[in-house]
Amino acid sequence: MPTILITGGHSGIGAECSKLLASKYHFNLILAGRSPEKMETFATELRKSYGIKVNVLNMDTSSLASVRAGVDECLKLLNNDEIDSLQAIICNAGVRLNGKVSYTEDGYETTYATNYLGHVLLVELLMDRVAENGRIVFTTSGTHDPDTADGKMMGIADKETAIELANMGKNNTKPISLGKMYATSKLDMIQYAYELDRRLKNAGTSLSSIAYDPGATSGTGFLRSMPKPVQWLAGSSLMHWIMKRNGVTMGDVIFSGKSLAKVAVDLAYANGSGKYFQSNDGKLIERRSSKLSYDKQRAEKLWNDTKTLIHLQPNEESKKIR
Ligand SMILES: NC(=O)c1ccc[n+]([C@@H]2O[C@H](COP(=O)([O-])OP(=O)(O)OC[C@H]3O[C@@H](n4cnc5c(N)ncnc54)[C@H](OP(=O)(O)O)[C@@H]3O)[C@@H](O)[C@H]2O)c1
């Protein structure tokens, strides 16, 4: 049975996605993440409940070395026929940090490295092993679009190159807020997804690259770095009412997780490459992302700068799109 690799697939939106992939679509799973105990507990639950095969892969997406090590483990599983073909990669792990700017062991701003750079490295290194009709799905966020109610809550960075973003706040420069950094990491994920789609189409492959926004979703660990009163307020029905009234995209952990699974494997989304899907108030819809996300010049620069930041070697570039 084909396998789907998902980052952050053991909790929140990712866990609901994993459950539907197992129960309705009967895929085997690879849970990739930085918390082996939590992943193993959830893997046991999935194996028992749905009879699928679940592998657990150590992969901290904020660390380029950890992503590389995780990919090596995954390649071993594939090469030793311990797992069947890869049908999809779901780049779902993410953080919305708070407080002071921090840097990873690679020297990059943590939000940007975790949400964006690590996932690009994962995709670049594994893409050639995904089935020809497979999909790569990126969990993004409506906050990337400053023209929407979601985006107005955070705004995006005015400095926009990947190199500037990864090095934000260094050399005595003032860092942007971590909210803006979060929104911009998701903007870059969407632009990378679109650029990947264009390159895959130009190369004549039928692999899909899809962006997905689960909507503002309470009941996950998403706000865990925020003060407790903020977490409580964000989960309250009053706040839901206010957000909905103000036009914020409203997710729900079960619906948004199931929608992520559908976008990743359901036949209904087989022509979804290069598109942006969103869960909003119980509906899964295709819509336009921000104006900037369609800027092809920015996307090309982002593509090249990102390759530099993740230290991708020329011989590691995908053969599908070289
Ligand atoms: N909730 C929302 O309102 C909302 C809205 C729009 C988009 N999103 C996006 O939806 C995705 C899932 O978020 P969620 O709401 O389900 O929150 P969540 O429950 O906190 O899930 C986030 C997942 O990411 C994993 N993760 C965090 N840092 C990691 C790292 N360095 N390496 C590997 N895994 C890491 C976490 O693993 P650990 O257990 O190890 O921490 C967790 O499994 C995220 O990309 C988020 O940005 C959420």
The ligand as an SDF file (V2000), in Angstrom:
LIG
                    3D

 48 52  0  0  0  0  0  0  0  0999 V2000
   -4.2860   26.5780   14.0810 N   0  0  0  0  0  0  0  0  0  0  0  0
   -4.4350   27.6040   13.2430 C   0  0  0  0  0  0  0  0  0  0  0  0
   -5.1730   28.5720   13.5150 O   0  0  0  0  0  0  0  0  0  0  0  0
   -3.7320   27.6010   11.9150 C   0  0  0  0  0  0  0  0  0  0  0  0
   -4.1400   28.5040   10.9260 C   0  0  0  0  0  0  0  0  0  0  0  0
   -3.4980   28.5180    9.6900 C   0  0  0  0  0  0  0  0  0  0  0  0
   -2.4540   27.6260    9.4610 C   0  0  0  0  0  0  0  0  0  0  0  0
   -2.0750   26.7630   10.4480 N   0  0  0  0  0  0  0  0  0  0  0  0
   -0.9570   25.8350   10.1630 C   0  0  0  0  0  0  0  0  0  0  0  0
   -1.4010   24.5160   10.3360 O   0  0  0  0  0  0  0  0  0  0  0  0
   -0.2780   23.6700   10.6260 C   0  0  0  0  0  0  0  0  0  0  0  0
   -0.6060   22.7650   11.7930 C   0  0  0  0  0  0  0  0  0  0  0  0
   -0.7820   23.5780   12.9480 O   0  0  0  0  0  0  0  0  0  0  0  0
   -1.7720   23.2030   14.1340 P   0  0  0  0  0  0  0  0  0  0  0  0
   -2.7300   24.3190   14.2640 O   0  0  0  0  0  0  0  0  0  0  0  0
   -2.2730   21.8230   13.9860 O   0  0  0  0  0  0  0  0  0  0  0  0
   -0.7950   23.3440   15.3870 O   0  0  0  0  0  0  0  0  0  0  0  0
   -0.0300   22.2050   16.2590 P   0  0  0  0  0  0  0  0  0  0  0  0
   -1.0090   21.3220   16.9140 O   0  0  0  0  0  0  0  0  0  0  0  0
    0.9140   22.9830   17.1050 O   0  0  0  0  0  0  0  0  0  0  0  0
    0.7690   21.4000   15.1620 O   0  0  0  0  0  0  0  0  0  0  0  0
    2.0130   21.8320   14.7090 C   0  0  0  0  0  0  0  0  0  0  0  0
    2.8610   20.6190   14.4520 C   0  0  0  0  0  0  0  0  0  0  0  0
    4.1490   21.0670   13.9670 O   0  0  0  0  0  0  0  0  0  0  0  0
    5.1270   20.3240   14.6420 C   0  0  0  0  0  0  0  0  0  0  0  0
    6.3820   21.0760   14.7030 N   0  0  0  0  0  0  0  0  0  0  0  0
    6.5950   22.2870   15.2230 C   0  0  0  0  0  0  0  0  0  0  0  0
    7.8970   22.6180   15.1170 N   0  0  0  0  0  0  0  0  0  0  0  0
    8.5120   21.5790   14.5170 C   0  0  0  0  0  0  0  0  0  0  0  0
    9.8440   21.3120   14.1420 C   0  0  0  0  0  0  0  0  0  0  0  0
   10.8230   22.1890   14.3710 N   0  0  0  0  0  0  0  0  0  0  0  0
   10.1250   20.1390   13.5470 N   0  0  0  0  0  0  0  0  0  0  0  0
    9.1420   19.2360   13.2990 C   0  0  0  0  0  0  0  0  0  0  0  0
    7.8660   19.4200   13.6420 N   0  0  0  0  0  0  0  0  0  0  0  0
    7.5480   20.5920   14.2490 C   0  0  0  0  0  0  0  0  0  0  0  0
    4.5670   20.1060   16.0330 C   0  0  0  0  0  0  0  0  0  0  0  0
    5.2630   19.0450   16.6630 O   0  0  0  0  0  0  0  0  0  0  0  0
    5.5900   18.9890   18.2550 P   0  0  0  0  0  0  0  0  0  0  0  0
    4.5330   18.1510   18.8640 O   0  0  0  0  0  0  0  0  0  0  0  0
    6.9290   18.3630   18.2950 O   0  0  0  0  0  0  0  0  0  0  0  0
    5.5930   20.4150   18.7450 O   0  0  0  0  0  0  0  0  0  0  0  0
    3.1190   19.7950   15.7150 C   0  0  0  0  0  0  0  0  0  0  0  0
    2.9670   18.4450   15.3980 O   0  0  0  0  0  0  0  0  0  0  0  0
    0.8950   24.6110   10.8880 C   0  0  0  0  0  0  0  0  0  0  0  0
    1.7050   24.6790    9.7240 O   0  0  0  0  0  0  0  0  0  0  0  0
    0.2290   25.9620   11.1030 C   0  0  0  0  0  0  0  0  0  0  0  0
    1.0640   27.0340   10.7410 O   0  0  0  0  0  0  0  0  0  0  0  0
   -2.6830   26.7130   11.6570 C   0  0  0  0  0  0  0  0  0  0  0  0
  1  2  1  0
  2  3  2  0
  2  4  1  0
  4  5  1  0
  4 48  2  0
  5  6  2  0
  6  7  1  0
  7  8  2  0
  8  9  1  0
  8 48  1  0
  9 10  1  0
  9 46  1  0
 10 11  1  0
 11 12  1  0
 11 44  1  0
 12 13  1  0
 13 14  1  0
 14 15  2  0
 14 16  1  0
 14 17  1  0
 17 18  1  0
 18 19  2  0
 18 20  1  0
 18 21  1  0
 21 22  1  0
 22 23  1  0
 23 24  1  0
 23 42  1  0
 24 25  1  0
 25 26  1  0
 25 36  1  0
 26 27  1  0
 26 35  1  0
 27 28  2  0
 28 29  1  0
 29 30  1  0
 29 35  2  0
 30 31  1  0
 30 32  2  0
 32 33  1  0
 33 34  2  0
 34 35  1  0
 36 37  1  0
 36 42  1  0
 37 38  1  0
 38 39  2  0
 38 40  1  0
 38 41  1  0
 42 43  1  0
 44 45  1  0
 44 46  1  0
 46 47  1  0
M  CHG  2   8   1  16  -1
M  END
$$$$
